[in-house]
Amino acid sequence: MSTIAIIAIVVGAIIVIALIAAAARRSSERRQLAAAQTDAHRDDAQHERGQAEESRREAAVAEERSKRAAAEAELHEHRADRSDRVAED
């Protein structure tokens, strides 16, 4: 085999190896990026769940306050009716 043919085969092999290495590196970078994006989506979802839970808690507190206010209003109404009856007597 001639020297030029051997050099061409070696250069060709080096180019193929370099292309394979570059493709493997790009694939690895894509996987890392995909993993980072997945983690970010999970973090976003967890944050949204926390916000939803906080909203539920606030709604429950507001509902409890509303019930208390309604009970107080009913008590005041009852006292007013009793005062009216006493005033009529």
C-alpha positions as CSV (number, residue, x, y, z in Angstrom):
1,M,0.0,0.0,0.0
2,S,1.3,3.4,-0.8
3,T,2.1,5.9,1.9
4,I,-0.5,8.4,0.6
5,A,-3.2,5.8,0.9
6,I,-2.2,5.0,4.5
7,I,-2.1,8.7,5.4
8,A,-5.6,9.2,3.8
9,I,-7.0,6.2,5.8
10,V,-5.5,7.6,9.0
11,V,-6.8,11.1,8.3
12,G,-10.2,9.7,7.4
13,A,-10.3,7.7,10.6
14,I,-9.4,10.7,12.7
15,I,-12.1,12.7,11.0
16,V,-14.7,10.0,11.7
17,I,-13.6,9.7,15.3
18,A,-13.8,13.5,15.7
19,L,-17.3,13.5,14.2
20,I,-18.5,10.7,16.5
21,A,-17.0,12.5,19.6
22,A,-18.7,15.8,18.6
23,A,-22.1,14.0,18.1
24,A,-21.7,12.3,21.5
25,R,-20.9,15.6,23.2
26,R,-23.9,17.3,21.6
27,S,-26.1,14.4,22.6
28,S,-24.8,14.7,26.2
29,E,-25.4,18.4,26.3
30,R,-29.0,17.9,25.0
31,R,-29.7,15.3,27.7
32,Q,-28.3,17.7,30.4
33,L,-30.4,20.6,29.0
34,A,-33.5,18.3,28.9
35,A,-32.9,17.3,32.6
36,A,-32.5,20.9,33.6
37,Q,-35.7,21.9,31.8
38,T,-37.5,19.0,33.5
39,D,-36.2,20.1,36.9
40,A,-37.4,23.7,36.1
41,H,-40.8,22.5,35.1
42,R,-41.1,20.4,38.3
43,D,-40.0,23.4,40.4
44,D,-42.6,25.6,38.6
45,A,-45.3,23.0,39.3
46,Q,-44.3,22.7,42.9
47,H,-44.5,26.5,43.2
48,E,-47.9,26.6,41.6
49,R,-49.1,23.9,44.0
50,G,-47.8,25.9,47.0
51,Q,-49.6,29.0,45.6
52,A,-52.8,27.0,45.3
53,E,-52.6,25.7,48.8
54,E,-52.0,29.2,50.1
55,S,-55.1,30.4,48.2
56,R,-57.1,27.5,49.7
57,R,-56.0,28.4,53.2
58,E,-56.9,32.1,52.6
59,A,-60.3,31.1,51.3
60,A,-60.9,28.9,54.3
61,V,-59.9,31.7,56.7
62,A,-62.2,34.1,54.8
63,E,-65.1,31.6,54.9
64,E,-64.6,31.2,58.7
65,R,-64.6,35.0,59.2
66,S,-67.8,35.2,57.1
67,K,-69.5,32.5,59.2
68,R,-68.4,34.4,62.4
69,A,-69.7,37.7,61.0
70,A,-73.0,36.0,60.0
71,A,-73.3,34.5,63.5
72,E,-72.6,37.9,65.1
73,A,-75.2,39.6,62.9
74,E,-77.8,37.0,63.9
75,L,-76.9,37.5,67.5
76,H,-77.3,41.3,67.2
77,E,-80.6,40.7,65.3
78,H,-81.8,38.5,68.1
79,R,-80.8,41.0,70.8
80,A,-82.5,43.8,68.8
81,D,-85.7,41.7,68.6
82,R,-85.5,41.0,72.3
83,S,-85.0,44.7,73.1
84,D,-88.0,45.6,70.9
85,R,-90.2,43.1,72.8
86,V,-89.0,44.5,76.2
87,A,-89.6,48.1,75.0
88,E,-93.2,47.1,73.9
89,D,-94.0,45.7,77.3
